[in-house]
Amino acid sequence: MRPLCSAAVRRGDGDARVTDVDVVVVGAGLSGLTAARDLDAAGLSVLVTEARDRVGGRTLNATVAGVNVDLGGTFIGPGQDRVGALAAELGCATHPTRTAGDNLAFWNGRVRRYSGTIPRVSPVTLADVERVRLQLERIMRRVPLGRPWDAPDAAELDAQTVASWLEKARATAGARSLVGVITKTAWGCEPNEISLLHFTHYLHACGGLNPMVDTEGGAQQDHFPEGAQQLSVRLADKLGEKVLLGAPTTRIEWSEDGATVTAGDTIINCRNVIVSVPPALRGRITFAPLLPMLHDVLPQRWPQGVISNVYVAYETPFWRAAGLSGQVVSDAAPIYGTFDTGPSDDGPGVLLGFVGGSYARDFATLPPAERKLRALSAFATFFGAAALNPIDYIEQQWGQEPWSGGGPTSAVPPGAWTSYGRALAAPVGPIHWAGSETADKWPGYLDGAVSAGERAAREIRTRVQGVSA
Ligand SMILES: Cc1cc2nc3c(=O)[nH]c(=O)nc-3n(C[C@H](O)[C@H](O)[C@H](O)COP(=O)(O)OP(=O)(O)OC[C@H]3O[C@@H](n4cnc5c(N)ncnc54)[C@H](O)[C@@H]3O)c2cc1C
């Protein structure tokens, strides 16, 4: 089919600008921009409407003491082929995350050194964590990728939280705390907030617990020295005027033949729409007519977690001289996990810390000076008094970002997948769904954002150009 017309925005009679394109993509995060890139390359006219005045969504570059850092999505690892291929194509280099030296665990009020991923807090806890991991991975193999509701015991898995399952499995307090650190940092929630079906589906989509939590050989293996937002910035640069910033989509009127999208003061007539915002934020868009019931209610049942991250910079990475990697796992608020993302032994030294779950909700309400004090105190508990003298400090509260609604990803509660999951990625007439959370592999990650964008673009090409999906 011929493209409807060029994507160039033109002025209408009144204040509103009216334009026609083949496809409107709502959201200029990595997923939406990947979809737009593919459709543009396939000869379809596209317009990306973005609420913020920047691209990249949950990726955001910043500097601390002059060093590039990521305030959002940061790491990539083996098996994340789609984002790896995109990074290579766009010339976005990656760098191994620093692992040299011992890790630290702050556990039951004591700091201990260890090597590897799982902190050796006690032999009993270690053995129990392994037992729990094996049980969870046995369950995950029953949960089909992209169709968790088809698991033979889906209803049972979706009727319990991770916390209630741990209790039933008689997990030790140590194993429960460790799973708690994982839910706080991976989903921004507590174990009693997400369903076991969601947890095990996610594990399956990542290839298991170790690929998800490991640094070497796992999802934290590499990062982008120029920042992960560069992926979106470079995609947007190629799309040029086809990306409209500061234009929140508020209304989508649709029929089987097409849609009219209202984005800021621009009204766009199009043949198809891809909505790439986090599932919870779909509910802020008025769809006329109303979406089918499952699609309409889903945003209420797909909440984002809450996470904040902090970066502290020092003259030098003094912990390296003490034989430490800069990685910490902690069972106590405010900082549950840290990484060393500094450039070299000469300095500046840079530590990233994650504040997730229920404490992140409290943390966000504290005055900025108090937040900084608490974060520095935690770093000092881990690395000693030298951590109280930073040369720079920055932080990001994802729970207070209106166009993210939290982060890092959706913390899906019991009952949601089995009741509404079928509507997560299923198109409705001309409306298709992208966004990392709709991916079958690595959902909630940069890789999932890319593969979901690619899948949504394929769906549209099948519909419009008859290309096989
Ligand atoms: C603190 C943190 C750490 C993370 N760490 C990692 C990591 O190490 N590795 C990893 O792989 N992933 C990580 N992630 C997750 C990763 O960043 C996301 O999965 C990914 O960036 C999501 O991309 P997306 O395009 O699907 O969604 P988003 O990035 O959320 O993009 C959606 C876009 O839609 C826009 N939007 C929303 N509503 C509207 C509207 N009504 N109209 C128009 N535009 C709208 C938003 O402004 C945004 O630009 C992390 C995330 C956070 C927050």
The ligand as a MOL file (V3000), in Angstrom:
LIG
                    3D

  0  0  0     0  0            999 V3000
M  V30 BEGIN CTAB
M  V30 COUNTS 53 58 0 0 0
M  V30 BEGIN ATOM
M  V30 1 C 16.2180 3.2260 37.4940 0
M  V30 2 C 16.0740 2.3030 36.3290 0
M  V30 3 C 17.0630 1.3740 36.0900 0
M  V30 4 C 16.9590 0.5020 35.0160 0
M  V30 5 N 17.9930 -0.3360 34.7420 0
M  V30 6 C 17.9820 -1.0900 33.6270 0
M  V30 7 C 19.1310 -1.8060 33.2300 0
M  V30 8 O 20.1780 -1.7380 33.8790 0
M  V30 9 N 19.0460 -2.5710 32.1060 0
M  V30 10 C 17.9150 -2.6200 31.3460 0
M  V30 11 O 17.9150 -3.3350 30.3300 0
M  V30 12 N 16.8060 -1.9050 31.6860 0
M  V30 13 C 16.8250 -1.1340 32.7900 0
M  V30 14 N 15.7510 -0.3570 33.1100 0
M  V30 15 C 14.5150 -0.4890 32.3200 0
M  V30 16 C 14.6270 0.2110 30.9520 0
M  V30 17 O 15.1000 1.5090 31.1320 0
M  V30 18 C 13.2450 0.2260 30.3230 0
M  V30 19 O 12.7420 -1.0930 30.2030 0
M  V30 20 C 13.2140 0.8270 28.9140 0
M  V30 21 O 13.9360 2.0290 28.8510 0
M  V30 22 C 11.7550 1.0350 28.5190 0
M  V30 23 O 11.6730 1.6030 27.2420 0
M  V30 24 P 10.2290 1.8400 26.6050 0
M  V30 25 O 10.4400 2.5780 25.3570 0
M  V30 26 O 9.4780 0.5750 26.5910 0
M  V30 27 O 9.4460 2.7470 27.6650 0
M  V30 28 P 9.7760 4.2250 28.1660 0
M  V30 29 O 11.2400 4.4280 28.2220 0
M  V30 30 O 9.0030 4.4210 29.4110 0
M  V30 31 O 9.2200 5.1380 26.9990 0
M  V30 32 C 7.8750 5.5240 26.9270 0
M  V30 33 C 7.8380 6.9490 26.3970 0
M  V30 34 O 6.4790 7.3440 26.3000 0
M  V30 35 C 6.3700 8.6890 26.7490 0
M  V30 36 N 4.9660 8.8890 27.1240 0
M  V30 37 C 4.3000 8.4360 28.2050 0
M  V30 38 N 3.0090 8.7810 28.1370 0
M  V30 39 C 2.8590 9.4710 26.9810 0
M  V30 40 C 1.7640 10.0880 26.3340 0
M  V30 41 N 0.5190 10.0800 26.8490 0
M  V30 42 N 1.9710 10.7290 25.1450 0
M  V30 43 C 3.2030 10.7400 24.5850 0
M  V30 44 N 4.2760 10.1820 25.1610 0
M  V30 45 C 4.1000 9.5470 26.3370 0
M  V30 46 C 7.3660 8.7850 27.8710 0
M  V30 47 O 7.7350 10.1290 28.1240 0
M  V30 48 C 8.5120 7.9400 27.3230 0
M  V30 49 O 9.4160 8.7410 26.5780 0
M  V30 50 C 15.8300 0.5410 34.1720 0
M  V30 51 C 14.8380 1.4970 34.3990 0
M  V30 52 C 14.9550 2.3720 35.4640 0
M  V30 53 C 13.8900 3.4130 35.6780 0
M  V30 END ATOM
M  V30 BEGIN BOND
M  V30 1 1 1 2
M  V30 2 1 2 3
M  V30 3 2 2 52
M  V30 4 2 3 4
M  V30 5 1 4 5
M  V30 6 1 4 50
M  V30 7 2 5 6
M  V30 8 1 6 7
M  V30 9 1 6 13
M  V30 10 2 7 8
M  V30 11 1 7 9
M  V30 12 1 9 10
M  V30 13 2 10 11
M  V30 14 1 10 12
M  V30 15 2 12 13
M  V30 16 1 13 14
M  V30 17 1 14 15
M  V30 18 1 14 50
M  V30 19 1 15 16
M  V30 20 1 16 17
M  V30 21 1 16 18
M  V30 22 1 18 19
M  V30 23 1 18 20
M  V30 24 1 20 21
M  V30 25 1 20 22
M  V30 26 1 22 23
M  V30 27 1 23 24
M  V30 28 2 24 25
M  V30 29 1 24 26
M  V30 30 1 24 27
M  V30 31 1 27 28
M  V30 32 2 28 29
M  V30 33 1 28 30
M  V30 34 1 28 31
M  V30 35 1 31 32
M  V30 36 1 32 33
M  V30 37 1 33 34
M  V30 38 1 33 48
M  V30 39 1 34 35
M  V30 40 1 35 36
M  V30 41 1 35 46
M  V30 42 1 36 37
M  V30 43 1 36 45
M  V30 44 2 37 38
M  V30 45 1 38 39
M  V30 46 1 39 40
M  V30 47 2 39 45
M  V30 48 1 40 41
M  V30 49 2 40 42
M  V30 50 1 42 43
M  V30 51 2 43 44
M  V30 52 1 44 45
M  V30 53 1 46 47
M  V30 54 1 46 48
M  V30 55 1 48 49
M  V30 56 2 50 51
M  V30 57 1 51 52
M  V30 58 1 52 53
M  V30 END BOND
M  V30 END CTAB
M  END
